[in-house]
């Protein structure tokens, strides 16, 4: 059965099709679990818990995949699983940091009328400034993505999600030279766009 037919059946809640897609792309979860193994150990996260979250993301990716977006299913699954794993890691690191930082009050008066909060804030912590920067960034990303070929777009999205060249080669099935060429074309297009 062709992938397009499998996806169509999976979106219609056909369990057999979903299982086949899972068999075809389970390696993505394995690769990403290896990638984040050190962070998982450092934060004391149970491997089964993180893997369970990755599999939830995998399932969500299958259920929400849109064939009209011209993105490969493998890329979409990778992005979804990678984001979910990062979200869990961020949650755990945030809880750990919260515990450590709870001993230091931002409202403690360190100098005459100056709290720690006053000493460490600058314009970059201003919510309005952050929102403006975020909007400009998202606009640039959209502009970049619209100018890319399908291969470049897939590579760009994987790079944007923090994946290295070796992982990109494994996920896309492309050799080192093909991935390097795609990255070089990407850099040139982005450089030209920023100069505009």
Number of C-alpha atoms within 10 A of each C-alpha: 7 6 13 11 11 18 22 16 15 20 17 12 13 13 12 12 20 21 14 16 20 17 10 12 17 16 13 23 21 12 15 18 19 12 15 15 14 11 14 20 11 9 14 12 15 11 13 9 11 20 17 13 17 27 18 14 22 25 17 14 19 21 15 10 18 16 12 6 7 10 16 16 19 19 19 20 23 27 21 20 26 24 16 19 23 16 13 17 18 13 12 16 17 12 13 13 11 11 10 10 11 9 8 9 11 15 11 12 13 13 9 6 8 12 15 15 14 13 11 9 10 9 9 10 10 10 10 11 11 13 11 11 13 12 11 12 12 12 12 15 15 11 13 17 18 11 14 18 13 14 16 19 20 22 25 22 18 22 15 12 15 13 19 12 17 12 17 21 17 14 19 16 11 14 13 14 10 13 20 15 12 19 18 13 15 21 13 10 14 18 11 10 13 9 6 5
